[in-house]
Amino acid sequence: AQIQYGKLLARQIQDPTQSVLDAGCGMGGLIRLLRENGMSPVALTPNRSQIRYIQSRYPGVPALAMKFEDLPVEQYHQAFGTVLMSESFQYMNLARALQVTREILQPGGRWIVCDYFRKSQTSRHSGHRWAEFQSALAGNGWTVRHEQDITANVLPTLSYIHMWSQRAGLPLIRFLVSRLNRKRPALHFLLDEVIGDLRHFAEEQIRAIDPAVFAAEKQYMLLVMERA
């Protein structure tokens, strides 16, 4: 599924002869795929460990250790034929991301986003609101060339992760807390409030990846946009 996901993104790149910025590249899974297809990727991530790994694994690939919003647009003005964001756009400031992308893309360049968006206001604030994103696009002169809802395609993976979180993750947390209570009761008492907060956080995260909850609150979209 991950391989097919990467190939789906790579197929959206219109001009493979121009540099591709993988903004929020993680451990470089797409970097490898892009290189295998004869493209020239540039990796960007604020995570220093990821940068070191990419530099050691792909020594010929330029690696930028910074947040996308902090990219110096004067230096990279119209430097890329494609800007690719795979599950990283949700962490970026919406207005600044649009501004930077517009500055660093070549005329006719493509901005590819594959990420989830919130359908409406919920207690879980991860991801941009779909309506706000659409409004921001319209107000900044972007043309959507391709729009595909792939929510149904990601639900099996979420279901698998959710199952193991419930079967292994939560029982492990309960076991460790119980062990701490038995072995170090004084420390358990001192950390009781913190432990409660962590347990609540874990439960909320597991609930967020419940396929039914995710499908009700979010939509996972593949978007291809071009500069006006």
CORUR-V914630 format. One record per pair of residues at least 12 apart in sequence whose C-alpha atoms are under 8 Angstrom apart, sorted by the first residue. I is the first residue (numbers start at 1). J is the second residue. D is the distance in whole Angstrom. If there is no record, write none. Layout:
{{I | J | D} {I | J | D}}
//
This chain:
{{6 | 30 | 6} {6 | 33 | 7} {7 | 33 | 8} {9 | 112 | 8} {9 | 114 | 8} {10 | 33 | 8} {10 | 34 | 7} {12 | 112 | 7} {12 | 224 | 7} {13 | 82 | 7} {13 | 110 | 7} {14 | 110 | 7} {15 | 81 | 7} {15 | 82 | 8} {16 | 38 | 7} {16 | 39 | 5} {16 | 40 | 8} {17 | 39 | 6} {17 | 40 | 7} {18 | 39 | 7} {18 | 40 | 7} {18 | 80 | 6} {18 | 81 | 5} {18 | 82 | 7} {19 | 39 | 7} {19 | 40 | 5} {19 | 41 | 6} {19 | 42 | 7} {19 | 79 | 7} {19 | 80 | 5} {19 | 81 | 6} {19 | 82 | 7} {20 | 39 | 7} {20 | 40 | 6} {20 | 41 | 5} {20 | 42 | 6} {20 | 80 | 6} {20 | 81 | 6} {20 | 82 | 5} {20 | 83 | 6} {20 | 84 | 7} {21 | 41 | 6} {21 | 42 | 5} {21 | 43 | 6} {21 | 44 | 7} {21 | 80 | 7} {21 | 82 | 6} {21 | 83 | 5} {21 | 84 | 6} {22 | 41 | 7} {22 | 42 | 6} {22 | 43 | 5} {22 | 44 | 6} {22 | 83 | 6} {22 | 84 | 5} {22 | 85 | 6} {22 | 86 | 8} {23 | 43 | 7} {23 | 44 | 5} {23 | 45 | 7} {23 | 68 | 6} {23 | 83 | 7} {23 | 84 | 6} {23 | 85 | 5} {23 | 86 | 8} {23 | 88 | 7} {24 | 43 | 8} {24 | 44 | 6} {24 | 45 | 5} {24 | 46 | 8} {24 | 68 | 8} {24 | 85 | 6} {24 | 86 | 7} {24 | 87 | 8} {24 | 88 | 5} {25 | 43 | 6} {25 | 44 | 6} {25 | 45 | 6} {25 | 85 | 8} {25 | 86 | 8} {26 | 45 | 7} {26 | 50 | 6} {27 | 50 | 6} {27 | 53 | 7} {27 | 54 | 7} {28 | 43 | 8} {28 | 54 | 6} {31 | 43 | 7} {40 | 61 | 8} {41 | 61 | 7} {41 | 62 | 8} {42 | 61 | 6} {42 | 62 | 5} {42 | 63 | 6} {42 | 64 | 8} {43 | 61 | 7} {43 | 62 | 6} {43 | 63 | 5} {43 | 64 | 6} {44 | 63 | 6} {44 | 64 | 5} {44 | 65 | 6} {44 | 66 | 7} {44 | 67 | 8} {44 | 68 | 7} {45 | 63 | 8} {45 | 64 | 6} {45 | 65 | 5} {45 | 66 | 6} {45 | 67 | 6} {45 | 68 | 8} {46 | 64 | 8} {46 | 65 | 5} {46 | 66 | 4} {46 | 67 | 5} {47 | 65 | 7} {47 | 66 | 8} {48 | 65 | 7} {51 | 63 | 6} {51 | 64 | 8} {51 | 65 | 6} {68 | 92 | 8} {68 | 97 | 7} {68 | 100 | 8} {69 | 92 | 7} {69 | 93 | 7} {69 | 96 | 6} {69 | 97 | 6} {69 | 100 | 7} {71 | 100 | 7} {73 | 100 | 6} {73 | 103 | 6} {73 | 104 | 6} {76 | 103 | 8} {76 | 104 | 6} {77 | 103 | 6} {77 | 104 | 5} {77 | 105 | 7} {78 | 103 | 6} {78 | 104 | 4} {78 | 105 | 5} {78 | 106 | 4} {78 | 107 | 7} {79 | 104 | 6} {79 | 105 | 6} {79 | 106 | 6} {80 | 104 | 6} {80 | 105 | 5} {80 | 106 | 6} {80 | 109 | 7} {81 | 105 | 6} {81 | 106 | 6} {81 | 108 | 8} {81 | 109 | 5} {81 | 110 | 6} {82 | 105 | 7} {82 | 109 | 6} {82 | 110 | 5} {82 | 111 | 6} {82 | 112 | 7} {83 | 101 | 7} {83 | 105 | 7} {83 | 110 | 6} {83 | 111 | 5} {83 | 112 | 6} {84 | 111 | 6} {84 | 112 | 5} {84 | 113 | 6} {85 | 111 | 8} {85 | 112 | 6} {85 | 113 | 5} {85 | 114 | 6} {85 | 115 | 8} {86 | 113 | 6} {86 | 114 | 5} {86 | 115 | 6} {87 | 113 | 8} {87 | 114 | 6} {87 | 115 | 5} {87 | 116 | 7} {88 | 115 | 7} {89 | 113 | 7} {89 | 115 | 7} {89 | 127 | 8} {90 | 115 | 7} {90 | 116 | 7} {90 | 117 | 8} {90 | 126 | 7} {90 | 127 | 4} {90 | 128 | 6} {91 | 126 | 8} {91 | 127 | 7} {94 | 128 | 8} {94 | 133 | 8} {95 | 136 | 8} {98 | 137 | 8} {98 | 140 | 8} {102 | 227 | 7} {105 | 227 | 8} {107 | 227 | 6} {107 | 228 | 8} {108 | 226 | 6} {108 | 227 | 6} {108 | 228 | 8} {109 | 226 | 6} {109 | 227 | 6} {110 | 224 | 7} {110 | 225 | 6} {110 | 226 | 5} {110 | 227 | 7} {111 | 224 | 6} {111 | 225 | 5} {111 | 226 | 6} {112 | 222 | 7} {112 | 223 | 6} {112 | 224 | 5} {112 | 225 | 6} {113 | 221 | 8} {113 | 222 | 6} {113 | 223 | 5} {113 | 224 | 7} {114 | 220 | 7} {114 | 221 | 6} {114 | 222 | 4} {114 | 223 | 6} {115 | 220 | 6} {115 | 221 | 6} {115 | 222 | 7} {116 | 128 | 8} {116 | 218 | 6} {116 | 219 | 5} {116 | 220 | 4} {116 | 221 | 6} {117 | 129 | 6} {117 | 130 | 5} {117 | 218 | 5} {117 | 219 | 5} {117 | 220 | 6} {117 | 221 | 7} {118 | 130 | 6} {118 | 217 | 6} {118 | 218 | 5} {118 | 219 | 7} {119 | 131 | 8} {119 | 217 | 6} {119 | 218 | 5} {119 | 219 | 7} {120 | 217 | 7} {122 | 217 | 7} {124 | 208 | 8} {141 | 227 | 7} {141 | 228 | 5} {142 | 225 | 6} {142 | 226 | 6} {142 | 227 | 5} {142 | 228 | 6} {143 | 225 | 5} {143 | 226 | 5} {143 | 227 | 7} {143 | 228 | 6} {144 | 223 | 7} {144 | 224 | 6} {144 | 225 | 4} {144 | 226 | 7} {145 | 223 | 8} {145 | 224 | 5} {145 | 225 | 5} {145 | 226 | 7} {146 | 222 | 8} {146 | 223 | 6} {146 | 224 | 5} {146 | 225 | 7} {147 | 221 | 7} {147 | 222 | 6} {147 | 223 | 5} {147 | 224 | 7} {148 | 221 | 6} {148 | 222 | 5} {148 | 223 | 7} {149 | 219 | 7} {149 | 220 | 6} {149 | 221 | 5} {149 | 222 | 6} {150 | 219 | 8} {150 | 220 | 6} {150 | 221 | 6} {150 | 222 | 7} {151 | 215 | 7} {151 | 219 | 6} {151 | 220 | 5} {151 | 221 | 7} {154 | 220 | 8} {155 | 211 | 6} {155 | 215 | 8} {156 | 211 | 8} {158 | 209 | 6} {158 | 210 | 7} {158 | 211 | 6} {159 | 209 | 8} {159 | 210 | 7} {159 | 211 | 6} {161 | 209 | 8} {162 | 206 | 6} {162 | 209 | 6} {162 | 210 | 6} {162 | 211 | 8} {165 | 206 | 7} {166 | 206 | 8} {170 | 202 | 8} {170 | 203 | 8} {173 | 199 | 8} {177 | 195 | 8}}
//
